[in-house]
Amino acid sequence: TSSSHSQAASTASEAFPTATHRAALTARSQQAGPSSTAPLWILAAAVLWGTTGTALALAPEGAHPIAVGTLRLLVGSPLLLLMFRPPRRLPAAALLSLFLGSLGIALYQPAFFLGVRANGVAIGTLLAIGSAPVAAAILQFVVERCVPPRRWILATALTLTGLTLLVQPVAAGRLSVIGMLASVGAGSSYALFVLATRRAIAHGLASHHIVSIAFTIAALLLAPTLVRFPLDWLGTPRGLASVLHLGIVATSIAYALFARGVARTSTATTATLSLAEPLTASLLATLVLGEDLDTSRVVGAIVLLTGLATLALAEGSAKVQK
């Protein structure tokens, strides 16, 4: 397993992550052989991840996005530690990458929920997920001097076109600039987590152990922020249900399902199935929250998802060629 992790971390095609919001875990795929039910676990996980923005929107009005993100980690990280218990001794060479990955997760939580609160679940989620591959490429070029392949550039052009259509001012209303920056910050933070995870994998750590450790450290980093926000809303049924859903269902159970499926599913299939996350978020925003996307933003969402799917298929074809 460690040799395949190192190989995965060193290939140029994997240097630029796909749209998969959990791309950091796919390095452990294809170890146990294919399974007809494995893709269903990945699909279920992606659907659960797609509920996070709606869970925030349904929380009481006094629930601050930073507090919600912090509580999500405080609830979910102990369960992740129980499911993916890390080794007692960690490779010294992986410690810096672990910390950077933890920092990425810690920054992602408030940024994502701030973006969703400002511009709505559908647009906030699509902006965060759509900006992650671009941010990852820039970050990886700066750190590792990796130049993206042409297929990645084409897919990213589609993604950027979709993002442009999503954020342009239209009759339905101008988007919050702060909210857009928060969503892009969330995508960038997750890109940092992906890059740090792959480097930690190259130093001998299993990806599921990295997730449990990173989420726990991130929870500890964010915990002090709770003293700055009122938490009385947490005592209401809606508040408690939102936090428990985010921590248990959309974090712990979702990652457990994903870990179960990714070991028996190809990377391309995993990446494509994970697109169910933004689709779920958009559907819930429209059907449950009543968010209205005008025609140009619907087209933008379709173009964005096409670009993300192209990224996924490009990675899969590169693996086949190898």
Phi, psi and omega per residue, in radians:
T1 nan -0.757 -3.122
S2 -1.122 -0.593 3.125
S3 -1.183 -0.690 3.109
S4 -1.182 -0.603 3.085
H5 -1.091 -0.776 -3.135
S6 -1.125 -0.703 3.120
Q7 -1.124 -0.732 -3.140
A8 -1.114 -0.654 -3.108
A9 -1.267 -0.355 -3.031
S10 -1.691 -0.223 -3.071
T11 -1.367 2.529 -3.100
A12 -1.191 -0.587 -3.093
S13 -1.153 -0.541 -3.138
E14 -1.569 -0.069 3.139
A15 -1.181 -0.365 -3.134
F16 -2.055 1.831 -2.998
P17 -1.114 2.656 3.051
T18 -1.375 -3.022 -3.135
A19 -1.244 -0.160 -3.098
T20 -0.958 2.107 -3.088
H21 -1.224 -0.184 3.114
R22 -2.167 0.653 -3.057
A23 -1.050 -0.423 -3.087
A24 -1.139 -0.346 -3.100
L25 -1.570 -0.211 -2.992
T26 -1.280 -0.102 3.114
A27 -1.180 -0.298 3.124
R28 -1.675 0.173 -3.085
S29 -1.319 2.869 3.019
Q30 1.165 0.295 -3.140
Q31 -1.455 -0.595 -3.025
A32 -1.800 0.085 -3.126
G33 1.536 2.859 -3.078
P34 -1.222 2.735 3.093
S35 -2.548 2.414 -3.083
S36 -1.205 -0.455 -3.109
T37 -1.656 -0.280 -3.066
A38 -0.999 -0.756 3.122
P39 -1.033 -0.497 3.134
L40 -1.148 -0.600 3.114
W41 -1.172 -0.717 3.126
I42 -1.146 -0.744 3.113
L43 -1.067 -0.756 3.122
A44 -1.084 -0.723 3.124
A45 -1.091 -0.771 -3.126
A46 -1.110 -0.671 3.096
V47 -1.107 -0.737 3.130
L48 -1.122 -0.717 3.084
W49 -1.080 -0.573 -3.124
G50 -1.226 -0.135 -3.134
T51 -1.582 -0.094 -2.996
T52 -1.115 -0.778 -3.134
G53 -1.108 -0.712 3.109
T54 -1.131 -0.648 3.097
A55 -1.057 -0.699 3.072
L56 -1.150 -0.765 -3.102
A57 -1.101 -0.536 -3.126
L58 -1.537 -0.087 3.087
A59 -1.243 2.816 3.117
P60 -1.015 2.742 -3.041
E61 -1.059 -0.535 -3.103
G62 -1.391 -0.018 -3.108
A63 -1.351 1.897 3.142
H64 -1.329 2.441 -3.108
P65 -0.972 -0.664 -3.138
I66 -1.165 -0.716 3.115
A67 -1.134 -0.715 3.138
V68 -1.099 -0.803 3.122
G69 -1.083 -0.678 3.116
T70 -1.152 -0.789 -3.132
L71 -1.152 -0.578 3.074
R72 -1.016 -0.797 -3.140
L73 -1.217 -0.676 -3.121
L74 -1.144 -0.541 3.097
V75 -1.425 -0.756 -3.018
G76 -1.387 -0.595 -3.035
S77 -1.131 -0.695 3.084
P78 -1.065 -0.630 3.124
L79 -1.212 -0.654 3.079
L80 -1.109 -0.667 3.099
L81 -1.118 -0.636 3.113
L82 -1.201 -0.674 -3.111
M83 -1.360 -0.675 -3.090
F84 -2.160 1.265 -3.068
R85 -1.202 2.086 -3.079
P86 -1.309 2.812 3.100
P87 -1.175 2.727 -3.121
R88 -1.198 -0.597 -3.119
R89 -1.960 2.160 -3.121
L90 -1.786 2.524 3.090
P91 -1.045 2.261 -3.115
A92 -1.042 -0.600 -3.109
A93 -1.186 -0.315 -3.093
A94 -1.638 -0.114 -3.006
L95 -1.126 -0.757 3.132
L96 -1.108 -0.753 3.111
S97 -1.099 -0.672 3.092
L98 -1.064 -0.777 -3.137
F99 -1.132 -0.763 3.134
L100 -1.113 -0.686 3.072
G101 -1.107 -0.704 3.105
S102 -1.120 -0.703 3.100
L103 -1.097 -0.692 3.098
G104 -1.065 -0.767 3.110
I105 -1.147 -0.712 -3.138
A106 -1.105 -0.705 3.132
L107 -1.292 -0.542 -3.100
Y108 -1.099 -0.758 -3.016
Q109 -1.001 -1.027 -3.132
P110 -1.140 -0.632 -3.119
A111 -1.116 -0.800 -3.128
F112 -1.085 -0.840 -3.080
F113 -1.239 -0.556 3.042
L114 -1.132 -0.733 3.119
G115 -1.122 -0.713 3.126
V116 -1.165 -0.735 3.135
R117 -1.121 -0.627 -3.057
A118 -1.365 -0.715 -2.989
N119 -2.110 0.114 3.121
G120 1.695 2.788 -3.043
V121 -1.167 -0.806 -3.059
A122 -1.110 -0.966 -3.079
I123 -1.195 -0.723 3.136
G124 -1.046 -0.745 3.140
T125 -1.205 -0.779 -3.123
L126 -1.123 -0.674 3.112
L127 -1.135 -0.747 -3.122
A128 -1.141 -0.831 -3.098
I129 -1.236 -0.686 -3.119
G130 -1.199 -0.536 -3.121
S131 -1.442 -0.298 -3.061
A132 -1.076 -0.827 3.141
P133 -1.101 -0.640 3.126
V134 -1.147 -0.820 3.125
A135 -1.089 -0.659 3.138
A136 -1.126 -0.701 -3.141
A137 -1.138 -0.770 3.124
I138 -1.097 -0.783 -3.128
L139 -1.100 -0.729 -3.109
Q140 -1.255 -0.547 3.070
F141 -1.159 -0.715 3.140
V142 -1.160 -0.727 -3.035
V143 -1.455 -0.752 -2.993
E144 -2.040 0.018 3.129
R145 0.981 0.658 3.102
C146 -1.600 2.223 3.114
V147 -1.646 2.245 -3.090
P148 -1.171 2.567 3.076
P149 -1.249 2.909 -3.078
R150 -1.091 -0.685 -3.119
R151 -1.084 -0.586 3.106
W152 -1.184 -0.694 -3.132
I153 -1.111 -0.733 3.112
L154 -1.091 -0.826 -3.128
A155 -1.113 -0.685 -3.131
T156 -1.200 -0.587 3.070
A157 -1.062 -0.721 3.063
L158 -1.094 -0.767 -3.127
T159 -1.073 -0.793 -3.134
L160 -1.146 -0.624 3.074
T161 -1.094 -0.761 3.096
G162 -1.096 -0.726 3.111
L163 -1.097 -0.693 3.134
T164 -1.086 -0.750 3.112
L165 -1.154 -0.574 -3.127
L166 -1.203 -0.653 -2.977
V167 -1.714 -0.069 -3.105
Q168 -1.211 2.554 3.098
P169 -1.185 2.270 3.124
V170 -2.400 -3.096 -3.090
A171 -1.055 -0.522 -3.097
A172 -1.221 -0.195 3.095
G173 2.208 2.624 3.127
R174 -1.429 2.470 -3.141
L175 -1.398 2.715 3.068
S176 -1.261 2.176 3.121
V177 -1.114 -0.741 3.116
I178 -1.070 -0.698 3.109
G179 -1.124 -0.721 3.111
M180 -1.115 -0.751 3.112
L181 -1.099 -0.648 3.118
A182 -1.132 -0.739 -3.141
S183 -1.145 -0.751 3.084
V184 -1.137 -0.631 3.060
G185 -1.096 -0.636 3.090
A186 -1.137 -0.769 3.091
G187 -1.071 -0.708 3.120
S188 -1.177 -0.668 3.121
S189 -1.141 -0.685 3.102
Y190 -1.209 -0.595 3.065
A191 -1.063 -0.685 3.079
L192 -1.090 -0.722 3.110
F193 -1.090 -0.744 -3.142
V194 -1.090 -0.860 -3.122
L195 -1.086 -0.787 -3.138
A196 -1.120 -0.656 3.131
T197 -1.121 -0.772 -3.128
R198 -1.138 -0.624 3.100
R199 -1.225 -0.648 3.088
A200 -1.175 -0.640 3.070
I201 -1.069 -0.724 3.129
A202 -1.098 -0.393 3.114
H203 -1.622 0.128 2.980
G204 1.845 0.088 3.118
L205 -1.618 2.467 3.065
A206 -1.299 2.528 -3.046
S207 -1.095 -0.648 -3.129
H208 -1.213 -0.511 3.035
H209 -1.223 -0.652 3.101
I210 -1.082 -0.729 -3.135
V211 -1.076 -0.831 -3.107
S212 -1.123 -0.703 3.133
I213 -1.212 -0.825 -3.076
A214 -1.098 -0.733 -3.139
F215 -1.169 -0.618 3.130
T216 -1.195 -0.803 3.113
I217 -1.112 -0.705 3.112
A218 -1.066 -0.701 3.109
A219 -1.078 -0.726 3.123
L220 -1.177 -0.637 3.117
L221 -1.143 -0.643 -3.086
L222 -1.530 -0.355 -3.044
A223 -0.903 -0.753 -3.127
P224 -1.064 -0.362 -3.124
T225 -1.206 -0.308 -3.088
L226 -1.134 -0.422 -3.134
V227 -1.217 -0.245 -3.093
R228 -1.622 -0.110 -3.059
F229 -2.222 2.522 3.075
P230 -1.180 2.460 -3.117
L231 -2.121 0.246 -3.124
D232 -1.107 -0.481 3.123
W233 -1.105 -0.398 -3.116
L234 -1.163 -0.370 3.126
G235 -1.428 -0.074 3.112
T236 -1.541 2.695 3.120
P237 -0.993 -0.743 3.138
R238 -1.140 -0.738 -3.121
G239 -1.131 -0.808 -3.135
L240 -1.148 -0.719 -3.134
A241 -1.113 -0.686 -3.137
S242 -1.111 -0.801 -3.106
V243 -1.188 -0.752 3.130
L244 -1.126 -0.683 3.096
H245 -1.098 -0.813 -3.115
L246 -1.114 -0.752 -3.068
G247 -1.346 -0.745 -3.042
I248 -1.568 -0.922 -3.014
V249 -1.386 -0.934 -3.015
A250 -1.451 -0.076 3.091
T251 -2.104 -1.202 -3.026
S252 -1.155 -0.934 -3.115
I253 -1.149 -0.713 -3.125
A254 -1.068 -0.781 3.141
Y255 -1.206 -0.576 3.092
A256 -1.142 -0.749 3.094
L257 -1.100 -0.762 -3.129
F258 -1.107 -0.762 3.136
A259 -1.090 -0.615 3.134
R260 -1.217 -0.656 -3.088
G261 -1.467 -0.594 -2.994
V262 -1.211 -0.424 -3.137
A263 -1.206 -0.285 -3.083
R264 -2.208 0.362 -3.093
T265 -2.289 2.461 3.124
S266 -1.137 2.759 -3.119
T267 -1.102 -0.741 -3.127
A268 -1.087 -0.772 3.115
T269 -1.116 -0.730 3.123
T270 -1.041 -0.815 -3.113
A271 -1.097 -0.749 -3.116
T272 -1.182 -0.765 3.136
L273 -1.119 -0.543 -3.129
S274 -1.204 -0.238 3.043
L275 -1.166 -0.171 3.051
A276 -1.119 -0.350 3.129
E277 -1.112 -1.011 3.123
P278 -1.154 -0.529 3.084
L279 -1.142 -0.736 3.091
T280 -1.092 -0.785 3.134
A281 -1.036 -0.749 -3.122
S282 -1.185 -0.730 3.126
L283 -1.130 -0.770 3.121
L284 -1.121 -0.678 3.130
A285 -1.078 -0.664 -3.113
T286 -1.388 -0.822 -3.010
L287 -1.431 -0.630 -3.065
V288 -1.685 -0.783 -3.050
L289 -1.635 -0.223 3.117
G290 1.305 0.378 3.084
E291 -1.199 2.439 -3.077
D292 -1.966 2.052 3.063
L293 -1.742 2.151 3.100
D294 -1.234 3.026 -3.026
T295 -1.029 -0.779 -3.084
S296 -1.125 -0.624 3.139
R297 -1.337 -0.513 3.016
V298 -1.125 -0.771 3.083
V299 -1.073 -0.735 3.109
G300 -1.049 -0.728 3.122
A301 -1.117 -0.704 3.138
I302 -1.145 -0.771 3.126
V303 -1.118 -0.728 3.114
L304 -1.052 -0.841 -3.141
L305 -1.128 -0.590 3.069
T306 -1.104 -0.747 3.095
G307 -1.100 -0.732 3.118
L308 -1.127 -0.715 3.109
A309 -1.139 -0.642 3.105
T310 -1.116 -0.688 3.059
L311 -1.043 -0.759 -3.132
A312 -1.103 -0.820 -3.119
L313 -1.188 -0.574 3.109
A314 -1.111 -0.716 3.107
E315 -1.149 -0.702 3.134
G316 -1.125 -0.723 3.133
S317 -1.162 -0.587 3.095
A318 -1.127 -0.634 3.120
K319 -1.201 -0.655 -3.140
V320 -1.135 -0.728 -3.120
Q321 -1.106 -0.594 3.107
K322 -1.232 nan nan
